[in-house]
Every structure is written in C-alpha cells, then in structure tokens.
C-alpha cells in the first residue's frame, strides 16, 4: 500500500493503473470475505483507504476517471 506522498508523486497514467488494480484487488478481497476464505479482514479496510486516497488525488488533478479507465482497457 503506497503512502499518501507516493500516491501524490505518481504520474497520471500510473495513478489510473493503480486505481484499476486496487479496485480489482478490493473486489477479490470482498469475494474472499463473503465466502469465508479471507483470514485477515483488516486488508479490506486498508485497501478501501488506499483506493479512496488514490481517487482523491485523481479528483484533485481533475482527471476524468471514467474516460481514463475505459481508455486503458
């Protein structure tokens, strides 16, 4: 999990990719939690905070995330 400064230092392309992968990771963690496979449930909260931090930085920069995420695949 990158720190706040590390997220701020990311380029726009890296930030968009980080948001994409963090969303996928969060989906997987929620699925594992729902099926009872997740042992360390604190990772769900930490991943949510990491995603929120990245989304905040993206909004501060004025990135159009819907367009960026669909453009990158």
PQR file with spaces between the fields and no chain letter, atoms N, CA, C, O and H, PARSE charges and radii, in Angstrom:
ATOM       1  N    UNK     1       0.830   -1.171    0.000 -0.4000 1.5000
ATOM       2  CA   UNK     1       0.000    0.000    0.000 -0.0000 2.0000
ATOM       3  C    UNK     1       0.886    1.248    0.000  0.5500 1.7000
ATOM       4  O    UNK     1       1.649    1.475    0.939 -0.5500 1.4000
ATOM       5  N    UNK     2       0.780    2.041   -1.039 -0.4000 1.5000
ATOM       6  CA   UNK     2       1.599    3.250   -1.090 -0.0000 2.0000
ATOM       7  C    UNK     2       1.104    4.307   -0.106  0.5500 1.7000
ATOM       8  O    UNK     2      -0.085    4.398    0.199 -0.5500 1.4000
ATOM       9  H    UNK     2       0.160    1.857   -1.802  0.4000 1.0000
ATOM      10  N    UNK     3       2.051    5.096    0.373 -0.4000 1.5000
ATOM      11  CA   UNK     3       1.699    6.174    1.288 -0.0000 2.0000
ATOM      12  C    UNK     3       1.067    7.323    0.511  0.5500 1.7000
ATOM      13  O    UNK     3       1.032    7.307   -0.720 -0.5500 1.4000
ATOM      14  H    UNK     3       3.017    5.022    0.124  0.4000 1.0000
ATOM      15  N    UNK     4       0.573    8.311    1.230 -0.4000 1.5000
ATOM      16  CA   UNK     4      -0.037    9.467    0.586 -0.0000 2.0000
ATOM      17  C    UNK     4       0.929   10.204   -0.323  0.5500 1.7000
ATOM      18  O    UNK     4       0.564   10.623   -1.421 -0.5500 1.4000
ATOM      19  H    UNK     4       0.601    8.324    2.229  0.4000 1.0000
ATOM      20  N    UNK     5       2.174   10.361    0.139 -0.4000 1.5000
ATOM      21  CA   UNK     5       3.167   11.053   -0.673 -0.0000 2.0000
ATOM      22  C    UNK     5       3.470   10.267   -1.942  0.5500 1.7000
ATOM      23  O    UNK     5       3.630   10.852   -3.013 -0.5500 1.4000
ATOM      24  H    UNK     5       2.471   10.020    1.031  0.4000 1.0000
ATOM      25  N    UNK     6       3.549    8.954   -1.827 -0.4000 1.5000
ATOM      26  CA   UNK     6       3.819    8.121   -3.003 -0.0000 2.0000
ATOM      27  C    UNK     6       2.692    8.233   -4.025  0.5500 1.7000
ATOM      28  O    UNK     6       2.945    8.263   -5.229 -0.5500 1.4000
ATOM      29  H    UNK     6       3.418    8.478   -0.957  0.4000 1.0000
ATOM      30  N    UNK     7       1.456    8.294   -3.550 -0.4000 1.5000
ATOM      31  CA   UNK     7       0.315    8.433   -4.457 -0.0000 2.0000
ATOM      32  C    UNK     7       0.359    9.795   -5.141  0.5500 1.7000
ATOM      33  O    UNK     7       0.095    9.898   -6.338 -0.5500 1.4000
ATOM      34  H    UNK     7       1.250    8.270   -2.572  0.4000 1.0000
ATOM      35  N    UNK     8       0.688   10.830   -4.394 -0.4000 1.5000
ATOM      36  CA   UNK     8       0.782   12.175   -4.971 -0.0000 2.0000
ATOM      37  C    UNK     8       1.894   12.268   -6.009  0.5500 1.7000
ATOM      38  O    UNK     8       1.796   13.041   -6.963 -0.5500 1.4000
ATOM      39  H    UNK     8       0.903   10.746   -3.421  0.4000 1.0000
ATOM      40  N    UNK     9       2.950   11.481   -5.823 -0.4000 1.5000
ATOM      41  CA   UNK     9       4.091   11.525   -6.736 -0.0000 2.0000
ATOM      42  C    UNK     9       3.884   10.704   -8.001  0.5500 1.7000
ATOM      43  O    UNK     9       4.693   10.791   -8.925 -0.5500 1.4000
ATOM      44  H    UNK     9       3.029   10.854   -5.048  0.4000 1.0000
ATOM      45  N    UNK    10       2.819    9.908   -8.063 -0.4000 1.5000
ATOM      46  CA   UNK    10       2.562    9.078   -9.247 -0.0000 2.0000
ATOM      47  C    UNK    10       2.178    9.954  -10.435  0.5500 1.7000
ATOM      48  O    UNK    10       1.543   10.997  -10.276 -0.5500 1.4000
ATOM      49  H    UNK    10       2.162    9.837   -7.312  0.4000 1.0000
ATOM      50  N    UNK    11       2.574    9.512  -11.629 -0.4000 1.5000
ATOM      51  CA   UNK    11       2.121   10.192  -12.839 -0.0000 2.0000
ATOM      52  C    UNK    11       0.645    9.844  -13.054  0.5500 1.7000
ATOM      53  O    UNK    11       0.119    8.929  -12.420 -0.5500 1.4000
ATOM      54  H    UNK    11       3.090    8.665  -11.758  0.4000 1.0000
ATOM      55  N    UNK    12      -0.009   10.571  -13.938 -0.4000 1.5000
ATOM      56  CA   UNK    12      -1.427   10.327  -14.180 -0.0000 2.0000
ATOM      57  C    UNK    12      -1.686    8.903  -14.661  0.5500 1.7000
ATOM      58  O    UNK    12      -2.622    8.256  -14.193 -0.5500 1.4000
ATOM      59  H    UNK    12       0.418   11.314  -14.453  0.4000 1.0000
ATOM      60  N    UNK    13      -0.872    8.409  -15.586 -0.4000 1.5000
ATOM      61  CA   UNK    13      -1.070    7.061  -16.111 -0.0000 2.0000
ATOM      62  C    UNK    13      -0.871    5.999  -15.031  0.5500 1.7000
ATOM      63  O    UNK    13      -1.635    5.037  -14.951 -0.5500 1.4000
ATOM      64  H    UNK    13      -0.111    8.935  -15.967  0.4000 1.0000
ATOM      65  N    UNK    14       0.146    6.175  -14.210 -0.4000 1.5000
ATOM      66  CA   UNK    14       0.406    5.218  -13.128 -0.0000 2.0000
ATOM      67  C    UNK    14      -0.723    5.276  -12.110  0.5500 1.7000
ATOM      68  O    UNK    14      -1.137    4.244  -11.581 -0.5500 1.4000
ATOM      69  H    UNK    14       0.767    6.956  -14.275  0.4000 1.0000
ATOM      70  N    UNK    15      -1.221    6.470  -11.833 -0.4000 1.5000
ATOM      71  CA   UNK    15      -2.317    6.626  -10.876 -0.0000 2.0000
ATOM      72  C    UNK    15      -3.574    5.925  -11.370  0.5500 1.7000
ATOM      73  O    UNK    15      -4.243    5.242  -10.594 -0.5500 1.4000
ATOM      74  H    UNK    15      -0.885    7.308  -12.262  0.4000 1.0000
ATOM      75  N    UNK    16      -3.904    6.080  -12.634 -0.4000 1.5000
ATOM      76  CA   UNK    16      -5.086    5.423  -13.196 -0.0000 2.0000
ATOM      77  C    UNK    16      -4.920    3.905  -13.126  0.5500 1.7000
ATOM      78  O    UNK    16      -5.866    3.190  -12.794 -0.5500 1.4000
ATOM      79  H    UNK    16      -3.361    6.635  -13.264  0.4000 1.0000
ATOM      80  N    UNK    17      -3.734    3.419  -13.434 -0.4000 1.5000
ATOM      81  CA   UNK    17      -3.479    1.972  -13.364 -0.0000 2.0000
ATOM      82  C    UNK    17      -3.562    1.484  -11.918  0.5500 1.7000
ATOM      83  O    UNK    17      -4.066    0.391  -11.663 -0.5500 1.4000
ATOM      84  H    UNK    17      -2.965    4.000  -13.703  0.4000 1.0000
ATOM      85  N    UNK    18      -3.076    2.276  -10.981 -0.4000 1.5000
ATOM      86  CA   UNK    18      -3.156    1.921   -9.561 -0.0000 2.0000
ATOM      87  C    UNK    18      -4.617    1.837   -9.115  0.5500 1.7000
ATOM      88  O    UNK    18      -4.988    0.925   -8.377 -0.5500 1.4000
ATOM      89  H    UNK    18      -2.666    3.164  -11.188  0.4000 1.0000
ATOM      90  N    UNK    19      -5.431    2.770   -9.553 -0.4000 1.5000
ATOM      91  CA   UNK    19      -6.855    2.746   -9.207 -0.0000 2.0000
ATOM      92  C    UNK    19      -7.511    1.493   -9.775  0.5500 1.7000
ATOM      93  O    UNK    19      -8.301    0.838   -9.095 -0.5500 1.4000
ATOM      94  H    UNK    19      -5.129    3.511  -10.153  0.4000 1.0000
ATOM      95  N    UNK    20      -7.183    1.160  -11.018 -0.4000 1.5000
ATOM      96  CA   UNK    20      -7.759   -0.033  -11.656 -0.0000 2.0000
ATOM      97  C    UNK    20      -7.385   -1.299  -10.873  0.5500 1.7000
ATOM      98  O    UNK    20      -8.251   -2.116  -10.559 -0.5500 1.4000
ATOM      99  H    UNK    20      -6.540    1.691  -11.571  0.4000 1.0000
ATOM     100  N    UNK    21      -6.109   -1.455  -10.564 -0.4000 1.5000
ATOM     101  CA   UNK    21      -5.678   -2.674   -9.873 -0.0000 2.0000
ATOM     102  C    UNK    21      -6.207   -2.730   -8.442  0.5500 1.7000
ATOM     103  O    UNK    21      -6.528   -3.809   -7.944 -0.5500 1.4000
ATOM     104  H    UNK    21      -5.406   -0.792  -10.820  0.4000 1.0000
ATOM     105  N    UNK    22      -6.300   -1.582   -7.781 -0.4000 1.5000
ATOM     106  CA   UNK    22      -6.821   -1.561   -6.414 -0.0000 2.0000
ATOM     107  C    UNK    22      -8.298   -1.922   -6.392  0.5500 1.7000
ATOM     108  O    UNK    22      -8.749   -2.610   -5.476 -0.5500 1.4000
ATOM     109  H    UNK    22      -6.039   -0.705   -8.186  0.4000 1.0000
ATOM     110  N    UNK    23      -9.061   -1.470   -7.388 -0.4000 1.5000
ATOM     111  CA   UNK    23     -10.475   -1.852   -7.472 -0.0000 2.0000
ATOM     112  C    UNK    23     -10.624   -3.354   -7.680  0.5500 1.7000
ATOM     113  O    UNK    23     -11.498   -3.984   -7.084 -0.5500 1.4000
ATOM     114  H    UNK    23      -8.694   -0.911   -8.132  0.4000 1.0000
ATOM     115  N    UNK    24      -9.765   -3.932   -8.530 -0.4000 1.5000
ATOM     116  CA   UNK    24      -9.805   -5.378   -8.759 -0.0000 2.0000
ATOM     117  C    UNK    24      -9.420   -6.138   -7.489  0.5500 1.7000
ATOM     118  O    UNK    24     -10.030   -7.154   -7.157 -0.5500 1.4000
ATOM     119  H    UNK    24      -9.055   -3.421   -9.014  0.4000 1.0000
ATOM     120  N    UNK    25      -8.412   -5.641   -6.789 -0.4000 1.5000
ATOM     121  CA   UNK    25      -7.980   -6.273   -5.546 -0.0000 2.0000
ATOM     122  C    UNK    25      -9.093   -6.217   -4.504  0.5500 1.7000
ATOM     123  O    UNK    25      -9.346   -7.201   -3.809 -0.5500 1.4000
ATOM     124  H    UNK    25      -7.916   -4.815   -7.059  0.4000 1.0000
ATOM     125  N    UNK    26      -9.758   -5.068   -4.394 -0.4000 1.5000
ATOM     126  CA   UNK    26     -10.843   -4.915   -3.426 -0.0000 2.0000
ATOM     127  C    UNK    26     -11.992   -5.862   -3.752  0.5500 1.7000
ATOM     128  O    UNK    26     -12.587   -6.445   -2.846 -0.5500 1.4000
ATOM     129  H    UNK    26      -9.552   -4.268   -4.958  0.4000 1.0000
ATOM     130  N    UNK    27     -12.307   -6.020   -5.026 -0.4000 1.5000
ATOM     131  CA   UNK    27     -13.348   -6.956   -5.431 -0.0000 2.0000
ATOM     132  C    UNK    27     -12.992   -8.371   -4.981  0.5500 1.7000
ATOM     133  O    UNK    27     -13.828   -9.083   -4.425 -0.5500 1.4000
ATOM     134  H    UNK    27     -11.824   -5.546   -5.762  0.4000 1.0000
ATOM     135  N    UNK    28     -11.752   -8.766   -5.225 -0.4000 1.5000
ATOM     136  CA   UNK    28     -11.304  -10.097   -4.828 -0.0000 2.0000
ATOM     137  C    UNK    28     -11.352  -10.291   -3.323  0.5500 1.7000
ATOM     138  O    UNK    28     -11.755  -11.353   -2.847 -0.5500 1.4000
ATOM     139  H    UNK    28     -11.073   -8.187   -5.677  0.4000 1.0000
ATOM     140  N    UNK    29     -10.944   -9.272   -2.566 -0.4000 1.5000
ATOM     141  CA   UNK    29     -10.973   -9.367   -1.112 -0.0000 2.0000
ATOM     142  C    UNK    29     -12.402   -9.478   -0.594  0.5500 1.7000
ATOM     143  O    UNK    29     -12.675  -10.257    0.319 -0.5500 1.4000
ATOM     144  H    UNK    29     -10.617   -8.410   -2.953  0.4000 1.0000
ATOM     145  N    UNK    30     -13.314   -8.701   -1.175 -0.4000 1.5000
ATOM     146  CA   UNK    30     -14.715   -8.791   -0.754 -0.0000 2.0000
ATOM     147  C    UNK    30     -15.291  -10.171   -1.056  0.5500 1.7000
ATOM     148  O    UNK    30     -16.061  -10.720   -0.268 -0.5500 1.4000
ATOM     149  H    UNK    30     -13.092   -8.068   -1.917  0.4000 1.0000
ATOM     150  N    UNK    31     -14.914  -10.717   -2.190 -0.4000 1.5000
ATOM     151  CA   UNK    31     -15.390  -12.046   -2.569 -0.0000 2.0000
ATOM     152  C    UNK    31     -14.845  -13.089   -1.592  0.5500 1.7000
ATOM     153  O    UNK    31     -15.588  -13.963   -1.143 -0.5500 1.4000
ATOM     154  H    UNK    31     -14.289  -10.271   -2.830  0.4000 1.0000
ATOM     155  N    UNK    32     -13.565  -13.004   -1.262 -0.4000 1.5000
ATOM     156  CA   UNK    32     -12.966  -13.934   -0.308 -0.0000 2.0000
ATOM     157  C    UNK    32     -13.610  -13.796    1.064  0.5500 1.7000
ATOM     158  O    UNK    32     -13.839  -14.793    1.748 -0.5500 1.4000
ATOM     159  H    UNK    32     -12.962  -12.295   -1.627  0.4000 1.0000
ATOM     160  N    UNK    33     -13.901  -12.572    1.466 -0.4000 1.5000
ATOM     161  CA   UNK    33     -14.528  -12.340    2.758 -0.0000 2.0000
ATOM     162  C    UNK    33     -15.938  -12.943    2.798  0.5500 1.7000
ATOM     163  O    UNK    33     -16.337  -13.539    3.798 -0.5500 1.4000
ATOM     164  H    UNK    33     -13.715  -11.761    0.910  0.4000 1.0000
ATOM     165  N    UNK    34     -16.672  -12.784    1.717 -0.4000 1.5000
ATOM     166  CA   UNK    34     -18.041  -13.306    1.666 -0.0000 2.0000
ATOM     167  C    UNK    34     -18.068  -14.830    1.687  0.5500 1.7000
ATOM     168  O    UNK    34     -18.999  -15.428    2.227 -0.5500 1.4000
ATOM     169  H    UNK    34     -16.348  -12.299    0.904  0.4000 1.0000
ATOM     170  N    UNK    35     -17.050  -15.458    1.101 -0.4000 1.5000
ATOM     171  CA   UNK    35     -17.020  -16.919    1.063 -0.0000 2.0000
ATOM     172  C    UNK    35     -16.296  -17.518    2.263  0.5500 1.7000
ATOM     173  O    UNK    35     -16.190  -18.739    2.378 -0.5500 1.4000
ATOM     174  H    UNK    35     -16.294  -14.972    0.663  0.4000 1.0000
ATOM     175  N    UNK    36     -15.797  -16.665    3.155 -0.4000 1.5000
ATOM     176  CA   UNK    36     -15.137  -17.146    4.362 -0.0000 2.0000
ATOM     177  C    UNK    36     -13.689  -17.553    4.163  0.5500 1.7000
ATOM     178  O    UNK    36     -13.109  -18.179    5.050 -0.5500 1.4000
ATOM     179  H    UNK    36     -15.883  -15.673    3.061  0.4000 1.0000
ATOM     180  N    UNK    37     -13.097  -17.227    3.053 -0.4000 1.5000
ATOM     181  CA   UNK    37     -11.712  -17.606    2.770 -0.0000 2.0000
ATOM     182  C    UNK    37     -10.694  -16.595    3.288  0.5500 1.7000
ATOM     183  O    UNK    37      -9.509  -16.910    3.399 -0.5500 1.4000
ATOM     184  H    UNK    37     -13.568  -16.719    2.332  0.4000 1.0000
ATOM     185  N    UNK    38     -11.142  -15.394    3.601 -0.4000 1.5000
ATOM     186  CA   UNK    38     -10.220  -14.327    3.988 -0.0000 2.0000
ATOM     187  C    UNK    38      -9.918  -14.438    5.480  0.5500 1.7000
ATOM     188  O    UNK    38     -10.825  -14.369    6.310 -0.5500 1.4000
ATOM     189  H    UNK    38     -12.104  -15.137    3.511  0.4000 1.0000
ATOM     190  N    UNK    39      -8.640  -14.608    5.816 -0.4000 1.5000
ATOM     191  CA   UNK    39      -8.247  -14.728    7.215 -0.0000 2.0000
ATOM     192  C    UNK    39      -8.009  -13.367    7.855  0.5500 1.7000
ATOM     193  O    UNK    39      -8.415  -13.139    8.994 -0.5500 1.4000
ATOM     194  H    UNK    39      -7.903  -14.664    5.142  0.4000 1.0000
ATOM     195  N    UNK    40      -7.359  -12.468    7.139 -0.4000 1.5000
ATOM     196  CA   UNK    40      -7.036  -11.149    7.681 -0.0000 2.0000
ATOM     197  C    UNK    40      -8.007  -10.127    7.092  0.5500 1.7000
ATOM     198  O    UNK    40      -7.763   -9.575    6.019 -0.5500 1.4000
ATOM     199  H    UNK    40      -7.029  -12.653    6.213  0.4000 1.0000
ATOM     200  N    UNK    41      -9.099   -9.882    7.794 -0.4000 1.5000
ATOM     201  CA   UNK    41     -10.133   -8.992    7.263 -0.0000 2.0000
ATOM     202  C    UNK    41      -9.729   -7.519    7.291  0.5500 1.7000
ATOM     203  O    UNK    41     -10.402   -6.689    6.680 -0.5500 1.4000
ATOM     204  H    UNK    41      -9.298  -10.331    8.665  0.4000 1.0000
ATOM     205  N    UNK    42      -8.660   -7.183    7.977 -0.4000 1.5000
ATOM     206  CA   UNK    42      -8.241   -5.779    8.018 -0.0000 2.0000
ATOM     207  C    UNK    42      -7.715   -5.318    6.664  0.5500 1.7000
ATOM     208  O    UNK    42      -7.631   -4.116    6.415 -0.5500 1.4000
ATOM     209  H    UNK    42      -8.113   -7.857    8.474  0.4000 1.0000
ATOM     210  N    UNK    43      -7.360   -6.252    5.789 -0.4000 1.5000
ATOM     211  CA   UNK    43      -6.877   -5.855    4.465 -0.0000 2.0000
ATOM     212  C    UNK    43      -7.985   -5.208    3.638  0.5500 1.7000
ATOM     213  O    UNK    43      -7.702   -4.407    2.748 -0.5500 1.4000
ATOM     214  H    UNK    43      -7.428   -7.229    5.991  0.4000 1.0000
ATOM     215  N    UNK    44      -9.240   -5.545    3.922 -0.4000 1.5000
ATOM     216  CA   UNK    44     -10.356   -4.925    3.199 -0.0000 2.0000
ATOM     217  C    UNK    44     -10.391   -3.429    3.508  0.5500 1.7000
ATOM     218  O    UNK    44     -10.486   -2.611    2.593 -0.5500 1.4000
ATOM     219  H    UNK    44      -9.470   -6.196    4.646  0.4000 1.0000
ATOM     220  N    UNK    45     -10.316   -3.072    4.768 -0.4000 1.5000
ATOM     221  CA   UNK    45     -10.336   -1.665    5.156 -0.0000 2.0000
ATOM     222  C    UNK    45      -9.134   -0.902    4.649  0.5500 1.7000
ATOM     223  O    UNK    45      -9.261    0.236    4.199 -0.5500 1.4000
ATOM     224  H    UNK    45     -10.239   -3.737    5.511  0.4000 1.0000
ATOM     225  N    UNK    46      -7.957   -1.524    4.717 -0.4000 1.5000
ATOM     226  CA   UNK    46      -6.739   -0.872    4.243 -0.0000 2.0000
ATOM     227  C    UNK    46      -6.802   -0.638    2.735  0.5500 1.7000
ATOM     228  O    UNK    46      -6.354    0.401    2.249 -0.5500 1.4000
ATOM     229  H    UNK    46      -7.854   -2.449    5.083  0.4000 1.0000
ATOM     230  N    UNK    47      -7.350   -1.591    1.999 -0.4000 1.5000
ATOM     231  CA   UNK    47      -7.466   -1.445    0.552 -0.0000 2.0000
ATOM     232  C    UNK    47      -8.484   -0.364    0.201  0.5500 1.7000
ATOM     233  O    UNK    47      -8.284    0.388   -0.752 -0.5500 1.4000
ATOM     234  H    UNK    47      -7.714   -2.434    2.394  0.4000 1.0000
ATOM     235  N    UNK    48      -9.567   -0.282    0.960 -0.4000 1.5000
ATOM     236  CA   UNK    48     -10.562    0.767    0.725 -0.0000 2.0000
ATOM     237  C    UNK    48      -9.945    2.153    0.957  0.5500 1.7000
ATOM     238  O    UNK    48     -10.197    3.083    0.191 -0.5500 1.4000
ATOM     239  H    UNK    48      -9.730   -0.893    1.734  0.4000 1.0000
ATOM     240  N    UNK    49      -9.146    2.284    2.006 -0.4000 1.5000
ATOM     241  CA   UNK    49      -8.487    3.568    2.279 -0.0000 2.0000
ATOM     242  C    UNK    49      -7.490    3.921    1.178  0.5500 1.7000
ATOM     243  O    UNK    49      -7.379    5.079    0.775 -0.5500 1.4000
ATOM     244  H    UNK    49      -8.941    1.529    2.629  0.4000 1.0000
ATOM     245  N    UNK    50      -6.768    2.909    0.697 -0.4000 1.5000
ATOM     246  CA   UNK    50      -5.810    3.139   -0.382 -0.0000 2.0000
ATOM     247  C    UNK    50      -6.528    3.608   -1.651  0.5500 1.7000
ATOM     248  O    UNK    50      -6.066    4.526   -2.328 -0.5500 1.4000
ATOM     249  H    UNK    50      -6.859    1.968    1.024  0.4000 1.0000
ATOM     250  N    UNK    51      -7.648    2.978   -1.964 -0.4000 1.5000
ATOM     251  CA   UNK    51      -8.433    3.380   -3.128 -0.0000 2.0000
ATOM     252  C    UNK    51      -8.972    4.794   -2.952  0.5500 1.7000
ATOM     253  O    UNK    51      -8.925    5.595   -3.886 -0.5500 1.4000
ATOM     254  H    UNK    51      -8.023    2.232   -1.414  0.4000 1.0000
ATOM     255  N    UNK    52      -9.480    5.104   -1.776 -0.4000 1.5000
ATOM     256  CA   UNK    52     -10.013    6.447   -1.523 -0.0000 2.0000
ATOM     257  C    UNK    52      -8.921    7.499   -1.654  0.5500 1.7000
ATOM     258  O    UNK    52      -9.161    8.582   -2.187 -0.5500 1.4000
ATOM     259  H    UNK    52      -9.519    4.453   -1.017  0.4000 1.0000
ATOM     260  N    UNK    53      -7.724    7.185   -1.170 -0.4000 1.5000
ATOM     261  CA   UNK    53      -6.592    8.121   -1.285 -0.0000 2.0000
ATOM     262  C    UNK    53      -6.266    8.388   -2.751  0.5500 1.7000
ATOM     263  O    UNK    53      -6.061    9.534   -3.151 -0.5500 1.4000
ATOM     264  H    UNK    53      -7.530    6.305   -0.737  0.4000 1.0000
ATOM     265  N    UNK    54      -6.219    7.322   -3.548 -0.4000 1.5000
ATOM     266  CA   UNK    54      -5.896    7.472   -4.966 -0.0000 2.0000
ATOM     267  C    UNK    54      -6.995    8.230   -5.706  0.5500 1.7000
ATOM     268  O    UNK    54      -6.703    9.064   -6.564 -0.5500 1.4000
ATOM     269  H    UNK    54      -6.385    6.391   -3.223  0.4000 1.0000
ATOM     270  N    UNK    55      -8.253    7.948   -5.383 -0.4000 1.5000
ATOM     271  CA   UNK    55      -9.359    8.654   -6.032 -0.0000 2.0000
ATOM     272  C    UNK    55      -9.356   10.140   -5.674  0.5500 1.7000
ATOM     273  O    UNK    55      -9.684   10.984   -6.508 -0.5500 1.4000
ATOM     274  H    UNK    55      -8.490    7.271   -4.687  0.4000 1.0000
ATOM     275  N    UNK    56      -8.991   10.454   -4.444 -0.4000 1.5000
ATOM     276  CA   UNK    56      -8.916   11.855   -4.021 -0.0000 2.0000
ATOM     277  C    UNK    56      -7.848   12.596   -4.818  0.5500 1.7000
ATOM     278  O    UNK    56      -8.080   13.714   -5.277 -0.5500 1.4000
ATOM     279  H    UNK    56      -8.725    9.769   -3.766  0.4000 1.0000
ATOM     280  N    UNK    57      -6.692   11.984   -4.983 -0.4000 1.5000
ATOM     281  CA   UNK    57      -5.616   12.606   -5.755 -0.0000 2.0000
ATOM     282  C    UNK    57      -6.057   12.796   -7.206  0.5500 1.7000
ATOM     283  O    UNK    57      -5.779   13.831   -7.812 -0.5500 1.4000
ATOM     284  H    UNK    57      -6.504   11.076   -4.611  0.4000 1.0000
ATOM     285  N    UNK    58      -6.737   11.803   -7.757 -0.4000 1.5000
ATOM     286  CA   UNK    58      -7.201   11.900   -9.148 -0.0000 2.0000
ATOM     287  C    UNK    58      -8.198   13.052   -9.300  0.5500 1.7000
ATOM     288  O    UNK    58      -8.154   13.783  -10.289 -0.5500 1.4000
ATOM     289  H    UNK    58      -6.962   10.962   -7.265  0.4000 1.0000
ATOM     290  N    UNK    59      -9.088   13.212   -8.334 -0.4000 1.5000
ATOM     291  CA   UNK    59     -10.057   14.311   -8.401 -0.0000 2.0000
ATOM     292  C    UNK    59      -9.362   15.659   -8.261  0.5500 1.7000
ATOM     293  O    UNK    59      -9.731   16.624   -8.930 -0.5500 1.4000
ATOM     294  H    UNK    59      -9.124   12.618   -7.531  0.4000 1.0000
ATOM     295  N    UNK    60      -8.354   15.727   -7.390 -0.4000 1.5000
ATOM     296  CA   UNK    60      -7.600   16.973   -7.227 -0.0000 2.0000
ATOM     297  C    UNK    60      -6.928   17.381   -8.531  0.5500 1.7000
ATOM     298  O    UNK    60      -6.815   18.568   -8.838 -0.5500 1.4000
ATOM     299  H    UNK    60      -8.054   14.943   -6.846  0.4000 1.0000
ATOM     300  N    UNK    61      -6.488   16.395   -9.287 -0.4000 1.5000
ATOM     301  CA   UNK    61      -5.821   16.678  -10.564 -0.0000 2.0000
ATOM     302  C    UNK    61      -6.825   16.929  -11.680  0.5500 1.7000
ATOM     303  O    UNK    61      -6.433   17.355  -12.767 -0.5500 1.4000
ATOM     304  H    UNK    61      -6.580   15.431   -9.037  0.4000 1.0000
ATOM     305  N    UNK    62      -8.089   16.680  -11.446 -0.4000 1.5000
ATOM     306  CA   UNK    62      -9.113   16.915  -12.449 -0.0000 2.0000
ATOM     307  C    UNK    62      -9.176   15.837  -13.510  0.5500 1.7000
ATOM     308  O    UNK    62      -9.601   16.098  -14.635 -0.5500 1.4000
ATOM     309  H    UNK    62      -8.407   16.333  -10.563  0.4000 1.0000
ATOM     310  N    UNK    63      -8.758   14.624  -13.166 -0.4000 1.5000
ATOM     311  CA   UNK    63      -8.787   13.533  -14.140 -0.0000 2.0000
ATOM     312  C    UNK    63     -10.218   13.044  -14.346  0.5500 1.7000
ATOM     313  O    UNK    63     -10.997   12.950  -13.399 -0.5500 1.4000
ATOM     314  H    UNK    63      -8.412   14.412  -12.252  0.4000 1.0000
ATOM     315  N    UNK    64     -10.545   12.739  -15.581 -0.4000 1.5000
ATOM     316  CA   UNK    64     -11.836   12.138  -15.908 -0.0000 2.0000
ATOM     317  C    UNK    64     -11.650   10.626  -15.818  0.5500 1.7000
ATOM     318  O    UNK    64     -11.271    9.982  -16.796 -0.5500 1.4000
ATOM     319  H    UNK    64      -9.911   12.815  -16.351  0.4000 1.0000
ATOM     320  N    UNK    65     -11.918   10.067  -14.644 -0.4000 1.5000
ATOM     321  CA   UNK    65     -11.609    8.663  -14.402 -0.0000 2.0000
ATOM     322  C    UNK    65     -12.415    7.712  -15.272  0.5500 1.7000
ATOM     323  O    UNK    65     -11.883    6.703  -15.735 -0.5500 1.4000
ATOM     324  H    UNK    65     -12.226   10.590  -13.850  0.4000 1.0000
ATOM     325  N    UNK    66     -13.675    8.011  -15.503 -0.4000 1.5000
ATOM     326  CA   UNK    66     -14.483    7.120  -16.333 -0.0000 2.0000
ATOM     327  C    UNK    66     -13.875    6.996  -17.724  0.5500 1.7000
ATOM     328  O    UNK    66     -13.781    5.901  -18.279 -0.5500 1.4000
ATOM     329  H    UNK    66     -14.107    8.831  -15.127  0.4000 1.0000
ATOM     330  N    UNK    67     -13.469    8.116  -18.272 -0.4000 1.5000
ATOM     331  CA   UNK    67     -12.853    8.121  -19.605 -0.0000 2.0000
ATOM     332  C    UNK    67     -11.489    7.417  -19.555  0.5500 1.7000
ATOM     333  O    UNK    67     -11.180    6.594  -20.416 -0.5500 1.4000
ATOM     334  H    UNK    67     -13.545    9.006  -17.821  0.4000 1.0000
ATOM     335  N    UNK    68     -10.695    7.740  -18.563 -0.4000 1.5000
ATOM     336  CA   UNK    68      -9.343    7.159  -18.448 -0.0000 2.0000
ATOM     337  C    UNK    68      -9.406    5.643  -18.247  0.5500 1.7000
ATOM     338  O    UNK    68      -8.655    4.903  -18.882 -0.5500 1.4000
ATOM     339  H    UNK    68     -10.946    8.408  -17.863  0.4000 1.0000
ATOM     340  N    UNK    69     -10.288    5.186  -17.377 -0.4000 1.5000
ATOM     341  CA   UNK    69     -10.370    3.753  -17.097 -0.0000 2.0000
ATOM     342  C    UNK    69     -10.892    2.977  -18.292  0.5500 1.7000
ATOM     343  O    UNK    69     -10.450    1.853  -18.528 -0.5500 1.4000
ATOM     344  H    UNK    69     -10.898    5.787  -16.861  0.4000 1.0000
ATOM     345  N    UNK    70     -11.822    3.543  -19.055 -0.4000 1.5000
ATOM     346  CA   UNK    70     -12.320    2.842  -20.227 -0.0000 2.0000
ATOM     347  C    UNK    70     -11.300    2.880  -21.364  0.5500 1.7000
ATOM     348  O    UNK    70     -11.248    1.959  -22.180 -0.5500 1.4000
ATOM     349  H    UNK    70     -12.182    4.456  -18.864  0.4000 1.0000
ATOM     350  N    UNK    71     -10.498    3.928  -21.423 -0.4000 1.5000
ATOM     351  CA   UNK    71      -9.479    4.071  -22.463 -0.0000 2.0000
ATOM     352  C    UNK    71      -8.354    3.049  -22.287  0.5500 1.7000
ATOM     353  O    UNK    71      -7.814    2.533  -23.266 -0.5500 1.4000
ATOM     354  H    UNK    71     -10.541    4.675  -20.760  0.4000 1.0000
ATOM     355  N    UNK    72      -8.011    2.768  -21.045 -0.4000 1.5000
ATOM     356  CA   UNK    72      -6.889    1.875  -20.775 -0.0000 2.0000
ATOM     357  C    UNK    72      -7.293    0.401  -20.763  0.5500 1.7000
ATOM     358  O    UNK    72      -6.460   -0.459  -20.475 -0.5500 1.4000
ATOM     359  H    UNK    72      -8.449    3.187  -20.250  0.4000 1.0000
ATOM     360  N    UNK    73      -8.495    0.107  -21.054 -0.4000 1.5000
ATOM     361  CA   UNK    73      -8.883   -1.288  -21.158 -0.0000 2.0000
ATOM     362  C    UNK    73      -9.718   -1.724  -20.045  0.5500 1.7000
ATOM     363  O    UNK    73     -10.124   -2.885  -19.997 -0.5500 1.4000
ATOM     364  H    UNK    73      -9.172    0.805  -21.288  0.4000 1.0000
